[in-house]
């Protein structure tokens, strides 16, 4: 299969190299010609524009900084869309706007081409090693036909749903990570200012119950199945723990915005009479505010946790 690849930066250089190693003929383009020197030395062909890449390829991949760059590559002068043929797919590896992706569906349909949002997660190291997740949204049959190519780029390839859904999943992943990062910075500054050596503190907490499990696995216990009774750890006890932590922050003059917001949420949940329910029952407040009724079959959750391919 002849692959087109546009965007040879930190992520694109590693991904395109793995596709080339898998034996595919490749034609590539980047704003900086020098970014293509290594892959061209490995046998890839240089194209002078996104349009030329599309015209010379069976399938096209993009790995770009964001929505503005992606739209320019697709619709700009000598843009990729003008060179695409009927039935030709574009897999966009960028972290993109689901709104933009969905708005382009009709433009691609008019051309007869196929757009799939395919954001990746693994960072530059994962892009280079192939230890990377690829989430795909769009036509499922097109995804299935090109799955072997995607498997050459990442070791965790998943179909998420209709066009735009993979971009939503990527944003949830990244947003969660940075929110957790911010919370950890807040909690650790409190702990260190309270007199605990930072390395010792880190070693201690990573062996606690939260440190021992995968980041998102906690959602499987209560949030996804919508089960908060009987309590594994009661809300009133968790409220006490967070109250004590914020009290230490106040005593030491450590700003704790996220911790205090968490305490407010738990206090509101206590006001609902949920003190004997599981401590995670405070998450119900966000479901209510969002107008959502999330309830996943526990058997389906267990099947995901048993699936070793997801490890």
C-alpha positions as CSV (number, residue, x, y, z in Angstrom):
1,X,0.0,0.0,0.0
2,X,1.3,3.5,-0.9
3,X,0.9,5.8,2.1
4,X,1.0,9.5,2.2
5,X,2.1,11.3,5.4
6,X,2.0,15.0,6.2
7,X,3.6,16.4,9.4
8,X,7.0,15.1,10.4
9,X,7.4,16.7,13.8
10,X,8.0,15.0,17.1
11,X,5.1,12.6,16.7
12,X,4.9,12.3,13.0
13,X,8.6,11.5,12.5
14,X,8.3,8.4,14.7
15,X,5.0,7.2,13.4
16,X,6.0,7.6,9.7
17,X,9.3,5.7,10.4
18,X,7.3,2.8,11.8
19,X,5.0,2.7,8.8
20,X,8.0,2.7,6.5
21,X,9.7,-0.1,8.5
22,X,6.5,-2.1,7.9
23,X,7.3,-2.2,4.2
24,X,5.0,0.5,2.8
25,X,5.9,2.8,0.0
26,X,5.6,6.4,1.3
27,X,5.3,9.9,0.0
28,X,5.7,12.7,2.6
29,X,5.4,16.4,3.1
30,X,6.2,18.9,5.9
31,X,6.5,22.7,6.0
32,X,10.2,22.1,6.7
33,X,11.9,20.1,4.0
34,X,14.7,19.2,6.4
35,X,12.2,17.4,8.6
36,X,11.8,14.8,5.9
37,X,15.5,14.1,5.4
38,X,15.7,11.0,7.6
39,X,12.6,9.2,6.2
40,X,13.5,10.2,2.6
41,X,16.9,8.6,3.2
42,X,15.0,5.5,4.2
43,X,13.3,5.4,0.8
44,X,10.3,7.7,1.2
45,X,9.4,10.1,-1.7
46,X,9.2,13.9,-1.1
47,X,6.1,15.8,-2.3
48,X,6.0,19.5,-2.7
49,X,2.4,20.0,-1.3
50,X,-0.4,18.3,0.5
51,X,-2.2,18.0,-2.8
52,X,0.7,16.1,-4.3
53,X,0.8,13.7,-1.3
54,X,-2.9,12.9,-1.7
55,X,-2.7,12.4,-5.5
56,X,0.2,10.0,-5.1
57,X,-1.2,7.9,-2.2
58,X,-3.7,5.2,-1.5
59,X,-4.3,6.4,2.0
60,X,-3.2,9.6,3.7
61,X,-2.1,10.3,7.3
62,X,-1.7,13.7,9.0
63,X,0.1,14.5,12.3
64,X,-0.2,18.2,12.9
65,X,-0.1,20.7,15.8
66,X,-3.8,21.5,15.9
67,X,-7.1,22.4,14.2
68,X,-5.8,25.5,12.4
69,X,-2.9,23.6,10.8
70,X,-5.1,20.7,9.9
71,X,-7.7,22.8,8.2
72,X,-5.0,24.6,6.2
73,X,-3.5,21.3,5.0
74,X,-6.9,20.0,4.0
75,X,-8.5,23.1,2.5
76,X,-5.7,25.6,1.8
77,X,-3.9,26.4,-1.5
78,X,-2.7,23.1,-2.9
79,X,-4.6,21.4,-0.1
80,X,-4.9,17.7,0.4
81,X,-8.6,17.5,-0.3
82,X,-8.2,18.8,-3.9
83,X,-5.9,15.9,-4.6
84,X,-7.9,13.1,-3.0
85,X,-9.8,10.5,-5.0
86,X,-13.2,8.8,-4.4
87,X,-13.0,6.4,-1.6
88,X,-9.6,7.5,-0.4
89,X,-9.3,7.7,3.4
90,X,-7.5,10.3,5.5
91,X,-6.6,9.2,9.0
92,X,-5.8,12.3,11.1
93,X,-3.4,11.5,14.0
94,X,-3.5,15.1,15.4
95,X,-5.2,16.1,18.6
96,X,-8.0,17.9,16.9
97,X,-11.3,19.7,17.5
98,X,-14.2,17.3,17.2
99,X,-16.3,20.3,16.1
100,X,-14.0,20.9,13.1
101,X,-13.7,17.3,12.3
102,X,-17.5,16.9,12.1
103,X,-17.9,20.1,10.1
104,X,-15.6,18.7,7.4
105,X,-17.6,15.5,7.0
106,X,-19.8,17.0,4.3
107,X,-16.8,18.5,2.4
108,X,-15.2,15.1,2.3
109,X,-18.5,13.5,1.2
110,X,-18.8,15.9,-1.7
111,X,-15.4,14.8,-2.9
112,X,-16.1,11.2,-2.2
113,X,-13.2,10.9,0.2
114,X,-13.3,9.6,3.7
115,X,-12.2,11.4,6.9
116,X,-11.4,9.5,10.1
117,X,-10.2,11.2,13.3
118,X,-7.5,9.0,14.7
119,X,-5.7,10.8,17.6
120,X,-2.8,9.0,19.3
121,X,-1.5,8.8,22.8
122,X,2.0,7.8,23.7
123,X,4.2,10.9,23.3
124,X,7.3,11.1,21.1
125,X,8.8,8.0,22.8
126,X,5.6,5.9,22.1
127,X,5.5,7.2,18.5
128,X,9.0,6.1,17.9
129,X,8.7,2.7,19.6
130,X,5.2,1.9,18.4
131,X,4.0,1.5,22.0
132,X,1.1,3.9,21.4
133,X,-2.7,4.0,21.5
134,X,-4.6,5.0,18.4
135,X,-8.3,5.8,18.7
136,X,-10.4,6.0,15.6
137,X,-13.7,7.6,14.8
138,X,-15.6,7.4,11.5
139,X,-16.6,4.7,9.0
140,X,-16.0,1.4,10.8
141,X,-15.6,-0.6,7.6
142,X,-12.9,1.7,6.4
143,X,-11.2,1.3,9.8
144,X,-11.3,-2.5,9.6
145,X,-9.8,-2.5,6.1
146,X,-6.9,-0.4,7.2
147,X,-6.4,-1.9,10.6
148,X,-3.2,-3.7,9.6
149,X,-1.6,-0.4,8.6
150,X,-2.7,1.2,11.9
151,X,-1.2,-1.8,13.8
152,X,2.2,-0.9,12.3
153,X,2.0,2.4,14.0
154,X,0.5,1.6,17.5
155,X,0.1,-1.5,19.7
156,X,-3.4,-0.4,21.1
157,X,-5.7,0.4,18.2
158,X,-9.3,0.9,19.0
159,X,-12.5,1.9,17.1
160,X,-14.4,4.4,19.2
161,X,-17.5,5.3,17.2
162,X,-18.8,7.9,14.6
163,X,-16.7,10.7,13.2
164,X,-15.4,13.0,16.0
165,X,-15.8,10.5,18.8
166,X,-12.1,9.6,18.9
167,X,-11.2,13.2,19.2
168,X,-13.6,13.5,22.2
169,X,-11.9,10.5,23.8
170,X,-8.5,12.0,23.3
171,X,-9.5,15.3,24.9
172,X,-11.1,13.5,27.9
173,X,-7.8,11.6,28.3
174,X,-5.5,14.6,28.1
175,X,-7.8,16.9,30.2
176,X,-8.0,14.2,32.9
177,X,-4.2,13.9,33.0
178,X,-3.6,17.6,33.4
179,X,-6.4,18.0,36.0
180,X,-4.8,15.1,38.0
181,X,-1.3,16.7,37.5
182,X,-2.6,20.0,38.9
183,X,-4.2,18.2,41.9
184,X,-1.0,16.2,42.6
185,X,1.0,19.4,42.6
186,X,-1.4,20.9,45.1
187,X,-1.4,17.9,47.4
188,X,2.3,17.4,47.3
189,X,3.2,21.0,48.1
190,X,1.0,20.6,51.2
191,X,2.8,17.4,52.1
192,X,6.3,18.7,51.6
193,X,5.6,22.0,53.4
194,X,4.2,19.9,56.3
195,X,7.7,18.4,56.7
196,X,7.8,15.2,54.7
197,X,10.8,14.7,52.4
198,X,9.5,14.8,48.8
199,X,11.1,11.5,47.6
200,X,9.9,9.7,50.8
201,X,6.4,11.1,50.3
202,X,6.3,10.0,46.6
203,X,7.6,6.5,47.5
204,X,4.9,6.2,50.2
205,X,1.9,7.4,48.2
206,X,2.7,5.4,45.1
207,X,2.3,2.2,47.2
208,X,-1.2,3.2,48.5
209,X,-4.4,2.0,47.0
210,X,-4.6,4.9,44.5
211,X,-0.9,4.5,43.5
212,X,-1.2,0.8,42.8
213,X,-4.0,1.0,40.2
214,X,-4.3,2.3,36.7
215,X,-5.5,5.9,36.5
216,X,-9.0,5.3,35.1
217,X,-9.8,1.9,36.7
218,X,-11.4,3.6,39.7
219,X,-14.3,4.6,37.4
220,X,-15.2,0.9,37.1
221,X,-16.1,0.6,40.8
222,X,-18.9,3.2,41.1
223,X,-19.2,5.9,38.5
224,X,-19.7,3.6,35.4
225,X,-22.1,1.0,37.0
226,X,-23.8,3.7,39.1
227,X,-23.4,1.6,42.3
228,X,-22.6,3.4,45.6
229,X,-24.1,1.0,48.1
230,X,-22.9,-0.7,50.2
231,X,-20.0,1.7,50.8
232,X,-16.5,0.4,50.5
233,X,-15.4,3.6,52.3
234,X,-18.1,5.9,53.6
235,X,-18.5,9.5,52.4
236,X,-18.5,10.8,55.9
237,X,-15.0,9.3,56.5
238,X,-13.7,10.6,53.2
239,X,-15.1,14.1,54.0
240,X,-13.2,13.9,57.3
241,X,-9.9,13.1,55.5
242,X,-10.2,15.9,53.0
243,X,-11.2,18.3,55.8
244,X,-8.0,17.4,57.7
245,X,-5.9,17.9,54.6
246,X,-7.3,21.3,53.8
247,X,-6.9,22.3,57.5
248,X,-3.1,21.5,57.2
249,X,-3.0,23.6,54.1
250,X,-4.6,26.6,55.9
251,X,-2.2,26.2,58.8
252,X,0.8,26.3,56.5
253,X,-0.4,28.9,54.1
254,X,-0.6,26.5,51.1
255,X,-3.2,27.5,48.5
256,X,-5.5,24.5,47.9
257,X,-8.1,25.5,45.4
258,X,-8.8,22.0,44.1
259,X,-8.9,20.4,47.5
260,X,-11.3,23.0,48.8
261,X,-13.5,22.5,45.7
262,X,-13.4,18.8,46.4
263,X,-14.4,19.4,50.0
264,X,-17.4,21.6,48.8
265,X,-18.6,18.8,46.5
266,X,-18.4,16.3,49.4
267,X,-20.1,18.7,51.7
268,X,-23.0,19.1,49.3
269,X,-23.2,15.3,49.0
270,X,-23.4,15.0,52.8
271,X,-26.2,17.5,52.6
272,X,-28.1,15.1,50.5
273,X,-28.0,12.6,53.3
274,X,-25.4,10.4,51.6
275,X,-23.0,10.2,54.6
276,X,-23.3,6.4,54.7
277,X,-22.9,5.9,51.0
278,X,-19.6,5.2,49.3
279,X,-17.2,8.2,49.2
280,X,-17.5,8.3,45.4
281,X,-21.2,9.1,45.6
282,X,-20.2,12.8,45.4
283,X,-19.6,12.1,41.6
284,X,-23.4,11.8,41.3
285,X,-23.6,15.6,41.6
286,X,-21.8,16.1,38.3
287,X,-24.0,13.5,36.6
288,X,-27.0,15.4,37.7
289,X,-25.6,18.8,36.6
290,X,-24.8,17.3,33.2
291,X,-28.3,15.8,32.8
292,X,-26.8,12.3,32.3
293,X,-27.8,8.9,33.5
294,X,-24.7,6.8,33.1
295,X,-25.2,3.1,34.0
296,X,-22.9,0.5,32.4
297,X,-23.5,-3.3,32.9
298,X,-21.0,-4.5,35.5
299,X,-20.5,-7.7,33.3
300,X,-19.3,-5.5,30.4
301,X,-17.0,-3.6,32.7
302,X,-15.5,-6.8,34.0
303,X,-14.9,-8.0,30.4
304,X,-12.8,-4.9,29.6
305,X,-10.8,-5.4,32.8
306,X,-10.1,-9.0,31.9
307,X,-9.0,-8.2,28.4
308,X,-5.3,-8.6,28.4
309,X,-4.9,-6.7,25.1
310,X,-5.9,-3.5,27.0
311,X,-3.0,-3.9,29.4
